């Protein structure tokens, strides 16, 4: 286990490692409520990071700040050597549900939307759409509308639409949280396959420990909020594709569960709840 990452900065200059993501002493607040404080984190280009922590610890808030939807009230965020100040095509966001899809457009039109807005030539648009629909296994559904697809298929359309914009970073906010257990398992396997083929930089927010171990190069654990921080970071040195029966999986799960449980107990005590009495 490694502790919080120290990030070397110099004045207004971007971080030395300028091809990935750097968060330097980031705090995000809403009025008098400080959601997160002192977040120091570095994510290398092509790395798959899972952000894990108890409910309400600010995982999604950090992701929204990276996307440029929320402004930090302290510290700075760098992406690809540039400071994040607003939403940018450098970041693609896959949300928990598929409401972001345009119901009146077909699957093909949804995936082509970004390249079309960037004035990509039509012939190249078709190539991009075919490439990414093939990557997510949905070429056969190109002419369907979102309402004609299952939940898992709609999430794959979301992933294809984001990748079609060729962003530096893909941000995923519990994208499988609304799916049933069987579909979720299939989507985890599909995402792992897609990531190994595409090697995007991914920040994936989840509260599911097993999901984090199955997907991540590194699992970053946050403390309980408010003023949540990075508590710990675990390298996941297990071969892909991973199985829960893999050697080392259970040990890492136990360590992560202990870390999260400690933060949940802290959160309960802050609410005036005795966790030992509640467990009894």
Secondary structure by P-SEA (a helix, b strand, c coil): cccbbbbbbccccccccccbbbbcbbbbbcccccccccccccccccbbbbbbbcccccaaaaaaaaacccccccccccccccccccccccbbbbccccccccccccaaaaaaaaaaaacccaaaaaaaaaaaaaaaccccccccccccccaaaaaaaaaaaaaaacccbbbbccccccccaaaaaaaaaaaaaaaaacccbbbbbbccaaaaaacccbbbbbcccccccccccccccccccccccccaaaaaaaaaaaaaaaaaaaaaaaaccccccccc
